[in-house]
């Protein structure tokens, strides 16, 4: 029971702390609508499943002990976030989704955004690894470890669905649309800064 509570607590803390995942879900939900936000959340949950698989297979442990591999992953994730941020900034507009030929964001595109934002985030890899190192042992049954991974992915998915539902309320979305251009650009700058922060933190210390 203590292990389960630890997994749930860590998942809640990591989910609610604003980061690249939060910024992408919020942006896609406000621009593309509720379905886009939920699909982005699903992409993030699927990516977290990849990180959990790394941890279960022991790859995460290898990454945690290899400075070169870990820093390469960090730089890859940083480059992707910077790319997303620049694209957000450059494509920002005052147009409402559904107007002037715009149709919001296709569900599969939203899912890809969520998946690649999380799967290239080294912090997500280390989150999954740290959870399993803290709450499991060689004696922990595989099905229990898989269950912990499902709780982590499911918890993150649920949180971002709630975020989507709130920020797509008509009154909330209306207020956003009044400042759509500048908020989109702000999301772009925010993601770019996240990416730069990851890049400059790459150093020769062990993760």
Phi and psi in degrees as GROMACS dihedral restraints (atoms count N, CA, C in turn):
[ dihedral_restraints ]
;  ai    aj    ak    al  type     phi  dphi    fc
    3     4     5     6     1   -63.6    20    10
    4     5     6     7     1   -40.6    20    10
    6     7     8     9     1   -61.0    20    10
    7     8     9    10     1   -44.4    20    10
    9    10    11    12     1   -62.3    20    10
   10    11    12    13     1   -44.8    20    10
   12    13    14    15     1   -63.6    20    10
   13    14    15    16     1   -36.1    20    10
   15    16    17    18     1   -64.7    20    10
   16    17    18    19     1   -44.8    20    10
   18    19    20    21     1   -60.7    20    10
   19    20    21    22     1   -46.6    20    10
   21    22    23    24     1   -63.0    20    10
   22    23    24    25     1   -44.0    20    10
   24    25    26    27     1   -63.5    20    10
   25    26    27    28     1   -46.4    20    10
   27    28    29    30     1   -63.7    20    10
   28    29    30    31     1   -38.2    20    10
   30    31    32    33     1   -64.3    20    10
   31    32    33    34     1   -43.1    20    10
   33    34    35    36     1   -61.7    20    10
   34    35    36    37     1   -46.4    20    10
   36    37    38    39     1   -62.3    20    10
   37    38    39    40     1   -47.6    20    10
   39    40    41    42     1   -65.7    20    10
   40    41    42    43     1   -37.3    20    10
   42    43    44    45     1   -67.4    20    10
   43    44    45    46     1   -42.2    20    10
   45    46    47    48     1   -83.6    20    10
   46    47    48    49     1   -15.9    20    10
   48    49    50    51     1   -73.0    20    10
   49    50    51    52     1   121.4    20    10
   51    52    53    54     1   -60.0    20    10
   52    53    54    55     1   137.4    20    10
   54    55    56    57     1  -161.0    20    10
   55    56    57    58     1  -164.0    20    10
   57    58    59    60     1   -56.9    20    10
   58    59    60    61     1   -41.6    20    10
   60    61    62    63     1   -60.0    20    10
   61    62    63    64     1   -46.4    20    10
   63    64    65    66     1   -61.5    20    10
   64    65    66    67     1   -44.8    20    10
   66    67    68    69     1   -61.9    20    10
   67    68    69    70     1   -41.5    20    10
   69    70    71    72     1   -69.9    20    10
   70    71    72    73     1   -43.1    20    10
   72    73    74    75     1   -61.6    20    10
   73    74    75    76     1   -46.4    20    10
   75    76    77    78     1   -62.5    20    10
   76    77    78    79     1   -46.6    20    10
   78    79    80    81     1   -62.0    20    10
   79    80    81    82     1   -48.5    20    10
   81    82    83    84     1   -66.8    20    10
   82    83    84    85     1   -36.5    20    10
   84    85    86    87     1   -65.5    20    10
   85    86    87    88     1   -41.9    20    10
   87    88    89    90     1   -74.0    20    10
   88    89    90    91     1   -35.5    20    10
   90    91    92    93     1   -85.4    20    10
   91    92    93    94     1   -46.2    20    10
   93    94    95    96     1   -97.0    20    10
   94    95    96    97     1   -10.9    20    10
   96    97    98    99     1   100.7    20    10
   97    98    99   100     1   178.7    20    10
   99   100   101   102     1   -59.8    20    10
  100   101   102   103     1   -43.4    20    10
  102   103   104   105     1   -62.9    20    10
  103   104   105   106     1   -40.9    20    10
  105   106   107   108     1   -62.4    20    10
  106   107   108   109     1   -40.8    20    10
  108   109   110   111     1   -64.3    20    10
  109   110   111   112     1   -43.2    20    10
  111   112   113   114     1   -66.6    20    10
  112   113   114   115     1   -40.2    20    10
  114   115   116   117     1   -67.3    20    10
  115   116   117   118     1   -34.8    20    10
  117   118   119   120     1   -63.6    20    10
  118   119   120   121     1   -42.8    20    10
  120   121   122   123     1   -61.9    20    10
  121   122   123   124     1   -39.4    20    10
  123   124   125   126     1   -64.8    20    10
  124   125   126   127     1   -40.5    20    10
  126   127   128   129     1   -60.9    20    10
  127   128   129   130     1   -40.5    20    10
  129   130   131   132     1   -64.1    20    10
  130   131   132   133     1   -42.4    20    10
  132   133   134   135     1   -64.0    20    10
  133   134   135   136     1   -41.1    20    10
  135   136   137   138     1   -64.3    20    10
  136   137   138   139     1   -39.6    20    10
  138   139   140   141     1   -65.1    20    10
  139   140   141   142     1   -38.9    20    10
  141   142   143   144     1   -62.9    20    10
  142   143   144   145     1   -32.3    20    10
  144   145   146   147     1   -62.3    20    10
  145   146   147   148     1   -34.4    20    10
  147   148   149   150     1   -64.6    20    10
  148   149   150   151     1   -44.3    20    10
  150   151   152   153     1   -63.0    20    10
  151   152   153   154     1   -38.8    20    10
  153   154   155   156     1   -63.6    20    10
  154   155   156   157     1   -40.5    20    10
  156   157   158   159     1   -61.8    20    10
  157   158   159   160     1   -41.2    20    10
  159   160   161   162     1   -55.0    20    10
  160   161   162   163     1   -49.0    20    10
  162   163   164   165     1   -63.1    20    10
  163   164   165   166     1   -44.2    20    10
  165   166   167   168     1   -65.0    20    10
  166   167   168   169     1   -34.6    20    10
  168   169   170   171     1   -83.7    20    10
  169   170   171   172     1    -7.1    20    10
  171   172   173   174     1    88.6    20    10
  172   173   174   175     1    -3.0    20    10
  174   175   176   177     1   -65.8    20    10
  175   176   177   178     1   -36.9    20    10
  177   178   179   180     1   -58.8    20    10
  178   179   180   181     1   -37.8    20    10
  180   181   182   183     1   -64.7    20    10
  181   182   183   184     1   -39.5    20    10
  183   184   185   186     1   -62.5    20    10
  184   185   186   187     1   -45.0    20    10
  186   187   188   189     1   -61.3    20    10
  187   188   189   190     1   -38.2    20    10
  189   190   191   192     1   -68.7    20    10
  190   191   192   193     1   -19.8    20    10
  192   193   194   195     1  -103.5    20    10
  193   194   195   196     1    -6.7    20    10
  195   196   197   198     1  -110.7    20    10
  196   197   198   199     1   110.9    20    10
  198   199   200   201     1   -63.4    20    10
  199   200   201   202     1   -43.5    20    10
  201   202   203   204     1   -63.6    20    10
  202   203   204   205     1   -49.0    20    10
  204   205   206   207     1   -63.8    20    10
  205   206   207   208     1   -43.1    20    10
  207   208   209   210     1   -64.4    20    10
  208   209   210   211     1   -45.2    20    10
  210   211   212   213     1   -67.6    20    10
  211   212   213   214     1   -32.8    20    10
  213   214   215   216     1   -64.6    20    10
  214   215   216   217     1   -41.4    20    10
  216   217   218   219     1   -64.2    20    10
  217   218   219   220     1   -40.6    20    10
  219   220   221   222     1   -62.6    20    10
  220   221   222   223     1   -43.5    20    10
  222   223   224   225     1   -66.8    20    10
  223   224   225   226     1   -36.9    20    10
  225   226   227   228     1   -63.8    20    10
  226   227   228   229     1   -46.2    20    10
  228   229   230   231     1   -63.8    20    10
  229   230   231   232     1   -40.3    20    10
  231   232   233   234     1   -62.3    20    10
  232   233   234   235     1   -43.8    20    10
  234   235   236   237     1   -62.1    20    10
  235   236   237   238     1   -40.5    20    10
  237   238   239   240     1   -66.1    20    10
  238   239   240   241     1   -43.1    20    10
  240   241   242   243     1   -64.6    20    10
  241   242   243   244     1   -40.9    20    10
  243   244   245   246     1   -63.3    20    10
  244   245   246   247     1   -41.2    20    10
  246   247   248   249     1   -60.0    20    10
  247   248   249   250     1   -48.0    20    10
  249   250   251   252     1   -60.2    20    10
  250   251   252   253     1   -44.1    20    10
  252   253   254   255     1   -61.2    20    10
  253   254   255   256     1   -45.1    20    10
  255   256   257   258     1   -64.1    20    10
  256   257   258   259     1   -41.6    20    10
  258   259   260   261     1   -64.2    20    10
  259   260   261   262     1   -42.0    20    10
  261   262   263   264     1   -58.9    20    10
  262   263   264   265     1   -45.9    20    10
  264   265   266   267     1   -64.9    20    10
  265   266   267   268     1   -44.4    20    10
  267   268   269   270     1   -71.1    20    10
  268   269   270   271     1   -30.9    20    10
  270   271   272   273     1   -96.3    20    10
  271   272   273   274     1     4.3    20    10
  273   274   275   276     1   -62.1    20    10
  274   275   276   277     1   141.3    20    10
  276   277   278   279     1  -153.2    20    10
  277   278   279   280     1   169.4    20    10
  279   280   281   282     1   -88.7    20    10
  280   281   282   283     1    -6.9    20    10
  282   283   284   285     1   -66.6    20    10
  283   284   285   286     1   142.0    20    10
  285   286   287   288     1   -82.4    20    10
  286   287   288   289     1   142.3    20    10
  288   289   290   291     1   -57.3    20    10
  289   290   291   292     1   133.9    20    10
  291   292   293   294     1    96.4    20    10
  292   293   294   295     1   -10.0    20    10
  294   295   296   297     1  -107.9    20    10
  295   296   297   298     1   155.8    20    10
  297   298   299   300     1    53.0    20    10
  298   299   300   301     1    35.1    20    10
  300   301   302   303     1    84.8    20    10
  301   302   303   304     1    -2.0    20    10
  303   304   305   306     1   -79.9    20    10
  304   305   306   307     1   144.7    20    10
  306   307   308   309     1  -128.3    20    10
  307   308   309   310     1    27.5    20    10
  309   310   311   312     1    76.2    20    10
  310   311   312   313     1  -143.1    20    10
  312   313   314   315     1  -123.5    20    10
  313   314   315   316     1   126.5    20    10
  315   316   317   318     1   -58.5    20    10
  316   317   318   319     1   140.2    20    10
  318   319   320   321     1   -54.0    20    10
  319   320   321   322     1   -42.5    20    10
  321   322   323   324     1   -67.4    20    10
  322   323   324   325     1   -34.6    20    10
  324   325   326   327     1   -66.3    20    10
  325   326   327   328     1   -41.2    20    10
  327   328   329   330     1   -62.6    20    10
  328   329   330   331     1   -42.0    20    10
  330   331   332   333     1   -61.7    20    10
  331   332   333   334     1   -42.4    20    10
  333   334   335   336     1   -63.1    20    10
  334   335   336   337     1   -42.0    20    10
  336   337   338   339     1   -58.0    20    10
  337   338   339   340     1   -47.9    20    10
  339   340   341   342     1   -64.4    20    10
  340   341   342   343     1   -43.6    20    10
  342   343   344   345     1   -63.4    20    10
  343   344   345   346     1   -51.5    20    10
  345   346   347   348     1   -72.8    20    10
  346   347   348   349     1   -28.0    20    10
  348   349   350   351     1   -64.4    20    10
  349   350   351   352     1   -40.9    20    10
  351   352   353   354     1   -83.1    20    10
  352   353   354   355     1   -41.0    20    10
  354   355   356   357     1   -68.0    20    10
  355   356   357   358     1   -24.5    20    10
  357   358   359   360     1   -95.7    20    10
  358   359   360   361     1     7.6    20    10
  360   361   362   363     1   -91.9    20    10
  361   362   363   364     1   110.4    20    10
  363   364   365   366     1   -63.5    20    10
  364   365   366   367     1   -24.2    20    10
  366   367   368   369     1   -67.4    20    10
  367   368   369   370     1   -32.3    20    10
  369   370   371   372     1   -68.2    20    10
  370   371   372   373     1   -39.0    20    10
  372   373   374   375     1   -61.2    20    10
  373   374   375   376     1   -46.5    20    10
  375   376   377   378     1   -70.7    20    10
  376   377   378   379     1   -28.9    20    10
  378   379   380   381     1   -62.6    20    10
  379   380   381   382     1   -49.8    20    10
  381   382   383   384     1   -61.4    20    10
  382   383   384   385     1   -44.0    20    10
  384   385   386   387     1   -64.2    20    10
  385   386   387   388     1   -43.8    20    10
  387   388   389   390     1   -65.2    20    10
  388   389   390   391     1   -37.6    20    10
  390   391   392   393     1   -61.4    20    10
  391   392   393   394     1   -47.5    20    10
  393   394   395   396     1   -69.6    20    10
  394   395   396   397     1   -33.4    20    10
  396   397   398   399     1   -69.4    20    10
  397   398   399   400     1   -30.8    20    10
  399   400   401   402     1   -84.7    20    10
  400   401   402   403     1   -36.3    20    10
  402   403   404   405     1  -108.6    20    10
  403   404   405   406     1    -6.2    20    10
  405   406   407   408     1  -122.7    20    10
  406   407   408   409     1   167.2    20    10
  408   409   410   411     1  -142.8    20    10
  409   410   411   412     1   171.1    20    10
  411   412   413   414     1   -57.9    20    10
  412   413   414   415     1   -19.1    20    10
  414   415   416   417     1   -87.9    20    10
  415   416   417   418     1    -9.4    20    10
  417   418   419   420     1   -70.5    20    10
  418   419   420   421     1   125.1    20    10
  420   421   422   423     1   -58.2    20    10
  421   422   423   424     1   147.2    20    10
  423   424   425   426     1   -59.7    20    10
  424   425   426   427     1   -40.6    20    10
  426   427   428   429     1   -64.0    20    10
  427   428   429   430     1   -31.3    20    10
  429   430   431   432     1   -68.9    20    10
  430   431   432   433     1   -42.1    20    10
  432   433   434   435     1   -64.0    20    10
  433   434   435   436     1   -41.1    20    10
  435   436   437   438     1   -62.0    20    10
  436   437   438   439     1   -39.5    20    10
  438   439   440   441     1   -61.8    20    10
  439   440   441   442     1   -40.6    20    10
  441   442   443   444     1   -61.9    20    10
  442   443   444   445     1   -41.4    20    10
  444   445   446   447     1   -63.0    20    10
  445   446   447   448     1   -40.0    20    10
  447   448   449   450     1   -66.3    20    10
  448   449   450   451     1   -36.4    20    10
  450   451   452   453     1   -64.6    20    10
  451   452   453   454     1   -42.7    20    10
  453   454   455   456     1   -62.1    20    10
  454   455   456   457     1   -50.2    20    10
  456   457   458   459     1   -65.5    20    10
  457   458   459   460     1   -42.6    20    10
  459   460   461   462     1   -65.4    20    10
  460   461   462   463     1   -38.6    20    10
  462   463   464   465     1   -65.5    20    10
  463   464   465   466     1   -43.4    20    10
  465   466   467   468     1   -64.6    20    10
  466   467   468   469     1   -42.2    20    10
  468   469   470   471     1   -60.7    20    10
  469   470   471   472     1   -46.1    20    10
  471   472   473   474     1   -61.0    20    10
  472   473   474   475     1   -43.2    20    10
  474   475   476   477     1   -60.2    20    10
  475   476   477   478     1   -46.4    20    10
  477   478   479   480     1   -73.4    20    10
  478   479   480   481     1   -24.8    20    10
  480   481   482   483     1   -66.1    20    10
  481   482   483   484     1   -42.9    20    10
  483   484   485   486     1   -62.7    20    10
  484   485   486   487     1   -40.9    20    10
  486   487   488   489     1   -59.8    20    10
  487   488   489   490     1   -44.3    20    10
  489   490   491   492     1   -62.7    20    10
  490   491   492   493     1   -46.5    20    10
  492   493   494   495     1   -61.0    20    10
  493   494   495   496     1   -39.2    20    10
  495   496   497   498     1   -69.4    20    10
  496   497   498   499     1   -49.4    20    10
  498   499   500   501     1   -77.6    20    10
  499   500   501   502     1    -6.7    20    10
  501   502   503   504     1  -102.3    20    10
  502   503   504   505     1     7.2    20    10
  504   505   506   507     1   -59.3    20    10
  505   506   507   508     1   138.8    20    10
  507   508   509   510     1   -50.2    20    10
  508   509   510   511     1   -44.1    20    10
  510   511   512   513     1   -67.1    20    10
  511   512   513   514     1   -40.5    20    10
  513   514   515   516     1   -68.3    20    10
  514   515   516   517     1   -45.6    20    10
  516   517   518   519     1   -66.3    20    10
  517   518   519   520     1   -35.2    20    10
  519   520   521   522     1   -61.7    20    10
  520   521   522   523     1   -43.8    20    10
  522   523   524   525     1   -63.4    20    10
  523   524   525   526     1   -36.9    20    10
  525   526   527   528     1   -64.0    20    10
  526   527   528   529     1   -45.0    20    10
  528   529   530   531     1   -63.7    20    10
  529   530   531   532     1   -23.2    20    10
  531   532   533   534     1   -68.3    20    10
  532   533   534   535     1   -24.3    20    10
  534   535   536   537     1  -125.1    20    10
  535   536   537   538     1    32.6    20    10
  537   538   539   540     1   -55.8    20    10
  538   539   540   541     1   -48.4    20    10
  540   541   542   543     1   -58.5    20    10
  541   542   543   544     1   -50.1    20    10
  543   544   545   546     1   -73.0    20    10
  544   545   546   547     1   -32.3    20    10
  546   547   548   549     1   -70.6    20    10
  547   548   549   550     1   -39.8    20    10
  549   550   551   552     1   -60.4    20    10
  550   551   552   553     1   -43.7    20    10
  552   553   554   555     1   -64.8    20    10
  553   554   555   556     1   -35.3    20    10
  555   556   557   558     1   -64.6    20    10
  556   557   558   559     1   -42.0    20    10
  558   559   560   561     1   -60.8    20    10
  559   560   561   562     1   -40.2    20    10
  561   562   563   564     1   -63.1    20    10
  562   563   564   565     1   -45.1    20    10
  564   565   566   567     1   -63.6    20    10
  565   566   567   568     1   -41.0    20    10
  567   568   569   570     1   -61.1    20    10
  568   569   570   571     1   -47.9    20    10
  570   571   572   573     1   -63.7    20    10
  571   572   573   574     1   -39.7    20    10
  573   574   575   576     1   -61.1    20    10
  574   575   576   577     1   -42.0    20    10
  576   577   578   579     1   -66.1    20    10
  577   578   579   580     1   -38.4    20    10
  579   580   581   582     1   -59.0    20    10
  580   581   582   583     1   -45.4    20    10
  582   583   584   585     1   -63.8    20    10
  583   584   585   586     1   -43.3    20    10
  585   586   587   588     1   -63.7    20    10
  586   587   588   589     1   -39.8    20    10
  588   589   590   591     1   -60.6    20    10
  589   590   591   592     1   -41.7    20    10
  591   592   593   594     1   -65.7    20    10
  592   593   594   595     1   -42.3    20    10
  594   595   596   597     1   -63.6    20    10
  595   596   597   598     1   -46.2    20    10
  597   598   599   600     1   -73.8    20    10
  598   599   600   601     1   -16.6    20    10
  600   601   602   603     1   -83.9    20    10
  601   602   603   604     1    -6.0    20    10
  603   604   605   606     1   -68.9    20    10
  604   605   606   607     1   119.6    20    10
  606   607   608   609     1  -146.6    20    10
  607   608   609   610     1  -171.1    20    10
  609   610   611   612     1   -92.9    20    10
  610   611   612   613     1     8.4    20    10
  612   613   614   615     1   -84.1    20    10
  613   614   615   616     1   154.8    20    10
  615   616   617   618     1   -72.5    20    10
  616   617   618   619     1   140.7    20    10
